[in-house]
Amino acid sequence: MSNQKLILALCIFCTAIVFASTALAAAQIENLAVGYSSLAGHHTPMWIAVEERIGRKYGIELKDIYAGRLRPQQLLVSGDVPIVVATGSGALTSHALGAKDQVLVAINMNKVGGGIFAKSEIKTPEDLRGKIIGVSRAGSISEVILRYVLRAKLGIQPDRDVKMLVVGDPAIGLQALERGIVDATPLTMPLPLMAAKLGFRELVSYDALGITFPANTVTTLRATTSKRPDLIENFLKTLIEGIHIFKTNKSKSLAVMKKHLLGASDEILEETYKYSAGALELQPYPSLDVVKSGLEILSVQYPQAKQTDPNLLIDPSFVKRIEQSGFIAGLKR
């Protein structure tokens, strides 16, 4: 064979290897759709992970799906997604009602933030009696916390002392408050800042009350943890890296947040970032104490939550394995 033919054959062989390697790499990347529950600042780490395609380092192509007015858990139990990033209220309620297939593999945030906002003429919680409070969908964290605070902290009986009107997501609750459809509504970040700008009064601060709840979790099914532990771990690594970037790269975080929180001013974005960066956990262990607190809060609405075993709701093994591998410490360097 002449040198020219030999060189040509080598080029073809090398090209084939490159194409084969590329195809193999592509085959190892798994598409993963994850549902999330609300347009809130604490979801920015996942938005960052999607935009930066962080998951490709861990074998996944991440896509986020906004659940909107649907419960994210509906996407989970229907099989549309294997994982949701949402409040723990859906999983806790399911366990309390006897369906114990959901499990929290991470709790990214255990502070609820926000509180109950009302018209300026309503000056005290007692003034809520006989009024209309706008609430989110049934079983949402917004409704669960509101009912607990009204009964356990303020001595006000929901549906008797106040009328509960379902209006949809908290953002729609703020609109209903503006239009005079409701007299008060619970709001979470960044909506409290917007409400204050509009002249509405904060009657109750959830943080001031010391409310602890699994407010932002990674939830999946027990079957998925046993059949696809690799998928759970790869997603958690992706999300944890997103949290690290969120905490350490403020300019990028604000830019991503601005794309999703449409209409929020720079001041509101700044305050939302400050709160969320302080509240999110880089080591998001699903805490047993936080779940116990969540069940106690839920028991005001569902008494059977008092008999629910909190141990069945969590699986800390994934975060523990990730931390012990040095992954989280490596992000800090």
C-alpha positions in Angstrom: 0.0 0.0 0.0 1.4 3.4 -0.9 2.0 6.1 1.8 -0.9 8.1 0.4 -3.4 5.2 0.7 -2.1 4.4 4.2 -2.6 8.0 5.4 -6.1 8.0 3.9 -7.0 4.7 5.6 -5.7 6.1 8.9 -7.8 9.2 8.5 -10.9 7.2 7.8 -10.1 5.0 10.8 -9.6 8.0 13.2 -12.8 9.6 11.9 -14.7 6.4 12.6 -13.4 6.3 16.1 -14.4 10.0 16.7 -17.9 9.3 15.5 -18.2 6.2 17.5 -17.0 8.0 20.7 -19.4 10.8 20.1 -22.3 8.4 19.6 -21.3 6.5 22.7 -21.1 9.7 24.8 -24.5 10.7 23.5 -26.0 7.4 24.3 -24.8 7.7 27.9 -26.6 11.0 28.4 -30.1 10.3 29.7 -33.0 12.7 29.2 -34.6 13.6 32.6 -37.7 15.6 33.0 -38.3 17.0 36.5 -41.5 18.7 37.7 -41.4 21.8 39.9 -44.1 23.5 41.9 -44.0 27.3 41.7 -42.4 30.3 40.2 -40.3 31.1 43.3 -36.8 32.3 43.9 -35.8 29.1 45.6 -36.2 27.2 42.3 -33.4 29.2 40.7 -30.7 26.5 41.4 -32.7 24.1 39.1 -33.2 26.8 36.5 -29.4 27.4 36.6 -28.8 23.6 36.3 -31.0 23.5 33.2 -29.5 26.6 31.5 -25.9 25.6 32.2 -26.6 21.9 31.3 -24.8 20.9 34.5 -26.5 17.5 34.4 -24.4 16.4 31.4 -21.4 16.0 33.7 -23.5 13.4 35.6 -25.0 11.7 32.7 -28.4 13.5 32.4 -29.9 16.1 30.1 -32.2 17.9 32.5 -35.5 19.5 31.6 -37.7 21.3 34.1 -41.5 21.2 33.8 -43.6 23.8 35.6 -46.6 22.0 37.2 -48.6 25.2 37.4 -52.0 24.7 39.1 -51.5 20.9 39.0 -50.0 19.2 42.0 -46.4 18.2 41.1 -47.2 14.9 42.8 -49.8 14.2 40.1 -47.0 14.3 37.5 -45.0 11.9 39.8 -47.7 9.3 40.5 -48.9 9.4 36.8 -45.3 8.4 35.7 -44.9 11.6 33.6 -41.8 12.5 35.6 -39.7 10.3 38.0 -38.7 13.2 40.3 -40.3 16.5 41.5 -38.8 19.5 43.2 -41.7 20.8 45.3 -42.9 21.4 48.8 -43.2 18.3 51.0 -47.0 18.9 51.6 -48.0 16.5 48.9 -45.9 13.6 50.1 -46.8 14.2 53.8 -50.5 14.4 53.0 -50.3 11.2 50.9 -48.7 9.3 53.8 -51.2 10.7 56.3 -54.0 9.4 54.0 -52.5 6.0 53.7 -50.5 6.1 50.3 -46.9 5.6 51.4 -45.2 5.3 48.0 -43.6 8.8 48.0 -40.3 9.6 49.7 -38.2 12.7 50.3 -34.6 12.2 49.3 -33.6 15.8 50.0 -34.9 18.8 51.8 -33.4 21.9 50.2 -35.1 24.4 52.3 -37.0 24.2 55.6 -38.1 27.8 56.0 -41.4 28.8 54.5 -40.9 32.6 54.4 -43.6 35.1 53.7 -46.8 35.3 55.7 -50.3 36.5 55.6 -50.9 39.9 53.9 -54.1 41.9 54.1 -55.8 45.2 53.1 -54.4 48.2 55.0 -57.6 48.6 57.0 -57.2 45.2 58.5 -54.8 46.0 61.3 -54.7 42.8 63.4 -55.2 39.1 62.9 -58.5 39.4 64.9 -59.8 41.7 62.2 -59.7 38.8 59.8 -62.9 37.3 61.4 -65.7 37.5 58.9 -63.4 38.2 56.0 -62.4 36.3 52.8 -58.9 34.8 52.6 -57.6 33.8 49.2 -55.9 30.4 49.2 -53.9 28.3 46.7 -55.0 24.8 45.6 -56.1 22.3 48.2 -53.2 20.5 49.9 -50.6 23.1 48.8 -48.1 24.4 51.3 -49.8 27.7 51.1 -53.1 26.2 52.3 -51.6 23.8 54.8 -49.5 26.5 56.6 -52.4 29.0 56.5 -54.8 26.6 58.2 -52.3 25.7 60.8 -51.4 29.3 61.6 -55.1 30.4 61.7 -56.1 27.6 64.1 -53.0 26.9 66.2 -51.4 30.4 66.4 -54.3 32.8 66.0 -57.3 30.9 67.4 -59.3 31.5 64.2 -61.3 28.6 62.7 -60.9 28.3 58.9 -64.3 27.9 57.0 -66.1 29.2 60.1 -64.6 32.4 61.3 -63.2 33.2 57.9 -64.2 32.2 54.4 -61.5 30.4 52.4 -61.7 31.1 48.7 -59.5 29.1 46.3 -57.9 31.5 43.9 -54.9 29.5 42.5 -51.2 30.2 42.8 -50.0 32.8 45.3 -49.3 35.3 42.5 -53.0 35.1 41.6 -53.8 35.5 45.3 -52.0 38.9 45.2 -53.9 39.9 42.1 -57.2 38.9 43.9 -56.1 41.1 46.8 -55.4 44.0 44.5 -58.8 43.7 42.9 -60.7 43.5 46.2 -61.9 39.9 45.6 -60.3 38.8 48.9 -59.4 40.7 52.0 -56.2 38.7 52.8 -54.0 36.0 51.3 -50.8 34.1 52.2 -47.7 35.0 50.1 -44.2 33.6 49.8 -41.1 35.2 48.3 -40.9 37.3 46.2 -44.6 38.2 46.5 -44.4 39.7 50.1 -42.0 42.4 48.7 -44.4 43.2 45.9 -47.4 43.3 48.3 -45.5 45.7 50.6 -44.8 48.0 47.6 -48.5 48.0 46.9 -49.4 49.1 50.4 -50.7 45.8 51.8 -50.1 45.0 55.5 -48.1 42.0 56.7 -50.4 40.6 59.5 -48.3 37.5 60.2 -44.7 36.6 59.4 -44.1 32.8 59.2 -40.4 33.2 60.0 -41.2 35.3 63.1 -43.5 32.4 64.3 -40.6 29.9 63.8 -42.5 27.8 61.3 -40.4 24.8 60.1 -41.6 22.8 57.2 -40.1 20.8 54.2 -40.7 23.8 52.0 -38.5 22.7 49.0 -37.8 19.0 48.6 -36.7 16.4 46.1 -39.5 13.9 46.1 -39.7 10.6 44.2 -41.3 7.1 44.6 -39.8 4.3 46.7 -39.8 2.1 43.6 -37.6 4.7 41.8 -35.1 4.7 44.7 -34.7 1.0 44.4 -34.8 0.6 40.6 -32.9 3.8 39.6 -30.7 4.9 42.4 -28.2 6.1 39.9 -30.7 8.5 38.4 -31.6 9.9 41.8 -28.0 10.4 42.7 -27.1 12.0 39.4 -30.0 14.5 39.7 -29.0 15.3 43.3 -25.5 16.1 42.2 -26.8 18.3 39.5 -29.1 20.2 41.8 -26.5 20.5 44.6 -24.1 22.0 42.1 -26.9 24.4 41.0 -27.3 25.4 44.7 -23.6 26.0 45.0 -23.6 28.2 41.9 -26.6 30.1 43.2 -25.0 30.8 46.5 -21.6 31.8 45.0 -22.4 33.5 41.7 -24.9 36.3 42.5 -24.8 38.0 39.1 -25.6 34.7 37.2 -28.3 33.9 39.8 -30.0 37.2 39.4 -29.9 37.0 35.6 -31.5 33.6 35.6 -34.1 34.6 38.2 -35.0 37.6 36.2 -35.9 35.4 33.2 -38.4 33.4 35.3 -39.8 35.9 37.7 -41.2 38.2 35.1 -42.2 41.7 36.3 -40.1 41.6 39.4 -38.0 44.8 39.9 -34.3 44.7 40.5 -34.9 45.6 44.1 -37.3 42.7 44.6 -34.9 40.3 42.8 -32.1 41.4 45.1 -34.1 40.8 48.2 -35.4 37.5 46.9 -31.9 36.3 46.2 -30.7 37.4 49.6 -33.4 35.4 51.4 -33.2 32.3 49.2 -29.4 32.1 49.3 -29.6 32.1 53.1 -32.4 29.6 53.3 -31.2 26.9 50.8 -29.1 24.1 52.1 -25.9 22.9 50.3 -26.1 19.7 52.2 -29.9 19.0 51.7 -30.4 16.1 54.2 -34.0 15.2 54.5 -34.3 16.0 58.2 -36.5 13.8 60.4 -37.2 16.8 62.7 -38.3 18.9 59.8 -40.7 16.2 58.6 -42.0 15.8 62.2 -42.7 19.5 62.3 -44.4 19.2 58.9 -46.7 16.4 60.1 -47.6 18.4 63.3 -48.6 21.3 61.1 -50.6 19.0 58.8 -52.4 17.4 61.7 -54.5 20.5 62.2 -56.2 19.6 58.9 -55.6 15.8 58.8 -55.5 14.4 62.4 -54.2 11.1 61.1 -50.9 12.9 60.4 -50.1 12.5 64.2 -50.0 8.7 63.7 -47.9 8.9 60.5 -44.4 7.4 60.8 -41.9 10.2 59.7 -39.2 7.6 59.1 -41.1 6.2 56.2 -41.1 9.7 54.5 -37.4 10.1 54.2 -34.4 8.4 52.6 -31.2 10.3 53.6 -28.9 7.7 52.1 -28.4 9.5 48.8 -27.3 12.8 50.3 -25.2 10.9 52.8 -23.4 9.0 50.0 -22.8 12.2 48.0 -21.4 14.0 51.0 -19.1 11.1 52.1 -17.7 10.9 48.6 -16.3 14.4 49.0 -18.5 15.8 46.3 -19.9 18.7 48.3 -16.6 19.6 49.9 -15.1 19.6 46.4 -17.6 22.3 45.3 -16.5 24.6 48.1 -12.9 24.5 47.0 
